[in-house]
Amino acid sequence: MNDTSLFIESHFLEMMMKKSGEERLKMGFSMFDAARRQVIASITRDNPNADIKDIKRELFLRFYEQDFPLEEREKILCKLGYLE
């Protein structure tokens, strides 16, 4: 769904391109950090007894589950020590 007018979209792109690469990178890091904090809050809300391993496993799955087939996800989680 895209409900943004072409004028606004082009104006936004123009504003973003005026920023330095460093500024855009910092914005990206900030957005990722905010998303990560929201996901952690959701994990701990749904599972108040989650330990750090549980949280890290769930973070991985929520961010990257669609990027890997099940077998590879399990291998990655085992290597990271988040799955027995």
C-alpha positions in Angstrom: 0.0 0.0 0.0 1.3 3.4 -0.9 -0.8 6.4 0.0 1.9 9.0 -0.3 1.6 11.5 -3.1 4.4 11.6 -5.6 5.1 15.3 -4.6 5.6 14.4 -0.9 7.6 11.3 -1.8 9.9 13.2 -4.1 10.2 16.1 -1.5 11.1 13.5 1.2 13.7 11.9 -1.0 15.2 15.3 -1.8 15.5 16.1 1.9 17.1 12.7 2.6 19.6 13.1 -0.2 20.7 16.5 1.3 21.8 14.6 4.4 25.4 13.3 4.5 25.9 9.5 4.3 26.9 9.6 7.9 23.6 11.2 8.9 21.6 8.7 6.9 23.6 5.8 8.4 23.0 7.2 11.9 19.3 7.5 11.2 19.2 3.8 10.0 21.0 2.7 13.2 18.6 4.7 15.3 15.6 3.1 13.6 17.0 -0.4 13.9 17.6 0.3 17.6 14.1 1.5 18.1 12.7 -1.6 16.4 15.0 -3.9 18.5 13.7 -2.3 21.7 10.1 -2.7 20.6 10.7 -6.4 19.8 12.4 -7.0 23.1 9.5 -5.3 24.9 7.1 -7.6 23.1 9.1 -10.7 23.9 9.3 -9.9 27.6 5.7 -9.0 27.7 4.7 -12.3 26.2 7.2 -14.3 28.3 8.1 -12.4 31.5 10.4 -15.3 32.5 12.5 -15.1 29.4 16.2 -15.2 30.0 18.8 -13.5 27.8 19.2 -16.7 25.6 15.4 -16.7 25.1 15.4 -13.1 24.1 18.3 -13.4 21.7 16.8 -16.5 20.1 13.4 -14.7 19.6 15.2 -11.6 18.3 17.0 -13.6 15.7 13.7 -15.4 14.7 11.7 -12.2 14.5 14.3 -10.4 12.4 15.6 -13.2 10.2 13.2 -16.2 10.3 12.0 -15.5 6.8 15.6 -15.3 5.4 16.5 -18.9 6.2 14.9 -22.3 5.7 14.1 -24.2 8.9 17.1 -26.4 8.8 19.5 -23.5 8.4 17.8 -21.5 11.2 18.2 -24.4 13.5 21.9 -24.7 12.6 22.5 -21.0 13.2 20.7 -21.1 16.5 22.7 -24.1 17.6 26.0 -22.4 16.6 25.0 -19.3 18.6 24.1 -21.5 21.6 20.4 -20.6 21.6 19.1 -24.1 20.7 20.1 -27.5 22.1 
